Amino acid sequence: MIHTIFFDLDNTIYSRKSGIWEAIGMRINRFMTDILHISEQEALSLRKKFRTDYGTTLLGLQSMYEVDEMEYLEYVHDIDMHAMLTDDGQLRKMLSTISQRKIIFTNSDQAHANRVLEFFHIKDYFDLIIDVIAMKPYVKPHPQAYQIALDLAGYASADGCMFIDDMLENVQQAAQLGFFSVYIGDDNSHINALEHIFELPKILEPYTNKKL
């Protein structure tokens, strides 16, 4: 039986088509060029390398520069989400049908997570936010990040826990650690996949009242 769902935030709680992640990406580029004075071409190259080697641009930058994490996180998340997101009440309605404990597990920071949850009026459905600060010095998909998340949630193992994310490597790592893992995105024959979060009740229902 699934008792807890760990939700990623960006491109999972809301559609990847919103443009939020692209806007954050532009702010990351600006931080690198305007604050750290890295050329645009080098910034793009470094971001790809940091994603592979460290999991996030922040950790990569901190390996090379004196970067204050809170300054960075505030800068890159300074976007106008009201111009890109629409709340039609359907997300809250869908979450109201799910009885399992709900936790946000994100490589973003808590302030950004709170803004997103408050925008959709769903913050009251989540009793814990596990963010990039809570799991440092690790991030998804580092296996240690998932163990920190389980510890903070009060669980000794991933048994009975579902993990939902739009990054395939994050989902694959969670599956290796014992989570019932769900990918938000194009169908993949090797894992459970949903086109969007609103399909969650459909995939969750068979596992609600019986053991995995």
N, C-alpha and C positions, 0 to 999 in steps of 0.2 A: 504493500500500500504506500502511496506517495503522501507524505505528511507535510513537506516543505518544498517551496519552489524558489530557487535563486534566479532572479531576473537580471540580465544585463540591462543597461539603460539606453544608451544612444543607438539608434537604428534598430532597437528591439521594442521598447515601450512605444515608440512612434516609428513611422515609416521612414526607410532610408531615402525615400523620394522627397522628403521634406526640405532637404538642403542644409539641415543643421550641421551635419558632420563636415560638409564641404566648407561651411562658414567657419567652423572651428579650425579646420585645416588651413584656411587663409590666415586666421589669427596666429596660428603656430608659425607659419612662414614669416609673418610680419614681426613676430617676436624675435625670430632668428636674424632677420635682416635689419630691423630697426633698433633692437636692443643689444644684440650680440654682434652686429655688424658683419654678419656672414653674407656672402653674395647669394643672390637668388638661386643660381645654378648649384652652388655647393649646398645650400639649404635643402633643396629637393633631393640631392644625392644622399646627404646625411640622414634625412628622415627615413629613406628606404633602408639604409644600413642600421639605423637605430631600431627600427621596427623588427628587423631580423635578429639583431644581437641583444637587444635589451627589452623588447616588448612595447616600449613607449618612447616617444621623442624626449620626454622629460628625463628619464633615466639616462638616455644617451647623452643629452646635453650636460647633465650633471657629472658625467665621466670626463668631460673636457673643459667645462666652465664652472665658475662659481654662480650657480643659478639658484635663486630662492624659489622653492617649490610653490609657496603660496602666491608669490608675485606672478609666477608663470601661470598657475592655474586660474587665477583671477583674470589675467590678461587674455588668455586663449578662449575663455568661456564668456567673454564680454560680447555677446551677440544679442540681436533682437529676435528672440524666438517667437514673439507675437506676430512678426511679419512672415513667419514660415510655417507655423503650426496652427491647426484649427481644432478646437475642442467641441465635438458634437455630442458629448456625453456617452458615446458608445463604449469607450474604454472603461469608464467607471461602471457602466452597466455589465460589461463582460466580467470584470474582476469581482463584482458582487455575487456572481454565480459560482465562484471558486472558493471552497471552504478551507483549502490548505493554507498554512502559514506562508507569508510572502515576504521575501527579502530582496533588496536591491544589492547587486554585486557588480561594481563598476570600476573601470580604470579611470573614470573621471573623479572629480572631487565631490564632497557632500553638498557644497553650496550649489553647484550646478544640478546635482540630482534633485535637491529640494525645489529648485526653480521649475524643473520639468514636472515633477509630481504635483506641485501646487498649480501649475498651469492647467493640468488635466483634472484637478480636484480629486486626486487619488492618493494623496499622501497618507491618509488615514488607513489605507489598506495594507501599508507596509510597516512592520514593527521594527525594522532594522535596515540601516544603510551601511554597507561595507564598501568603502571607497579606497582610492589610491593611497591615501594617507594611512588608513587603518591597516592595510596589507603590506606597507613598505618594510623592507626594501624590495619587495617582490610585486609583480603585477601578473594578471592573466596574460599568457598561458603558463607562467611558471607554476609548477605543481605545488610549491610552498604557499602560493597565494590561496589556492583552494583549501589547503589545510588550515590556514589562518581563518578563512571564511567559516569553515566548519566549527573551529574552536570558538569564534566569536558568537556563532549561532547556538552554541551549547551542545554540539553533536560530536560523538567519538568517531563516526564514520559517515560516509555519504549514503548509506543504506536508507532508502525511503525519500531521498532528496532528488528533485528534478532541477536541471540547470538549463537555462535558455539564453542563447546568445546568437548574434549575427556574424561572428567571426568563426570560421570553420576550425581554425587551430585551437581556439578556446574550447569549442564544443568537443573536439576530439580528445583534448587533454582531460576534460571533465569526465568523459566516458571511460578513459583509462583508469581514473581514480574511483570509479564506482557510481558516479551520478547517472541517473536516467537523463540523457542529454538530448536536447532538441535544438536544431539549427533553424534560425529564421532566415530564409532566403530561397534560392533556387533549389529544387529537389535534388537530393543526393541519395543514391541507392544504398549507401552504407550506413546511413544514420536516419533518425527521425527528423523530418523536415516540415516546416510550415512556411507558407508564403508570407503570412503576416500573423501578428499576435492574436488576432481575433479568432483564429482557428484553434487556439489553445484548448478550449473546452472539449473539442472533438478528439484531440489526441490524449487528453488527460482522463477522460471518462472511463476507459477500460481499466485504468490503473488506480482508480480512486478507492475501490472497495475490495481489492484483492492484492496479494503480494506480487512483487515483480517476478 
